[in-house]
Amino acid sequence: MKSSIIDSIKALPPLSTTIIEINRIYFDDDSTINDMSKVIENDPMIVANLIKTANSPMYGFGREIKNASQAVGLFGMSMTRSIAIGNSIRKLLNVDMEPYGITSERFAHISALQAGFMLRWYKEIDRAKADRLYLASFLQEVGKILIASSVIQSDEVTSFASEVENSNNLAMVEKAYAGVTCGEVTALIFKHWGFDKEFIEMIKYSDNPSAAPEELREFCNALNIVKTLLPVNGPLSEMAVNFGLKKAKDAGYDCELLRNIITEVSES
């Protein structure tokens, strides 16, 4: 791994007090949806992002969501936590995604798209697992921010972007330039921030599920399939869909179900 990436991880600022409090409430069995709403209402940025997400066609709530309490009530504590953490973490990082050929806004959109896709897909398989996978799918590409920064510092933007543009294996491109994949960088970021081991390892092995601990392999396969279907260089492109469906078939998933989700997301 390039020293610039290691240095960037060590220099990351701590998570906000709001995010720390959201995590505390989430893991407290005696806490309620109302407790979560009260904490979130003190952070206008999280409120804005939560309401924006709730009104996205991806979630199809069928009515306009106007305040944090409504959004938290509809999303539940797990998804609310995921959305709040995801948006807050991206704000902590200096986002310049030029090496990947996209804007920071496009990057945020694709991250949300991956999370929404995962939720639609996995709630048809196992709702409890869907909740566990939602946050990981929302955040699994965060490492790209530091890889992009390293590529810019190394003055390799043009060659990196050229390889990214037509690649069906971004992890391989990342490994060639940074000596590490996005999943590995993201895992180190969340280790730095003290996230739980299961969450960290799910993301760490998302680029290489076959190397994952057996008890986490299903989660790693699911994350890998979603990022294959919805890569930053062409979400749901014909190439991405073909490769994603092949991976799903090899992992033993119901490809007809997955095709239906692909169609739904493409049309939303």
C-alpha positions, 0 to 999 in steps of 0.5 A: 500500500502506498504510504500516502494512503496510510498517512491519510488514514492516520490523519482522518478526523474523529467521527462527529458526536452526533454519529457517536450518539447515533451508534450508542442509541442503535446498540442500546436495547432500551433506546427507541425510534424517538431517541434516534429522531431527537439526536438526528434533529440536532444535525441539520445536514443529517436531517437534509440527507435523510429527507432527501433519501426518503423522497428518492424513487429508490425507496418508493414510500408513496408520499412526501417525507417532510421531517426527520421523525417521519423518515426515521419512522419509515426507515427504522433505526438500522437504515437511519443509522446507515444513511446518517453514517454514510453521508456524514463520513463522506463529508469528513473526507476530501472528495475528488473523484477525477481519477474515476471519471466522476464527480463527488455528487455522482459518487454519492449517488452511486453509493446510495444506488448500491445500498438501495439495490442491496436492500431491494434484493436481500429483503427478498432473501433474508430481511435480517441480513439485508439490514446488516448488508445495507450499511456495508453496501452504502460505504464499501466504496469509501476507500476510493476517495483515498485511492483517488487522492493517492493517484492525484498526488502521484500525477497518474490521473490520466493513465489511471482514468483511462484504465478505469473507463473500460475496466470490468475489474476496478479492484485490479486497477486499484491494486496495480496503482495503489498496491491495495483494493478499495475494499482493503482501504475501506476496511482500514478506514473503519478499523481506524474509526473503531467499527465492529470486526464483522463489518470491517471484514465484510468490506475487507473481503468484498473484492475477494470473497473466496478469501473471506472467513466462511461465516462471512462469505455470503455477505462478501459475495453479496457486496461483490455482486452489487459493486460489480452490477453498479460500478462507478464507471458504469452502473447497470451497463450491459457489461456490468450486468453480464458480469454481475449475473455470472458472479451471482450464478457462480455463488448460487443465487437466484438469477431470475430474482436478481434480473427482476431487481435490475429491471426495477432499479433501471426503470425507477 
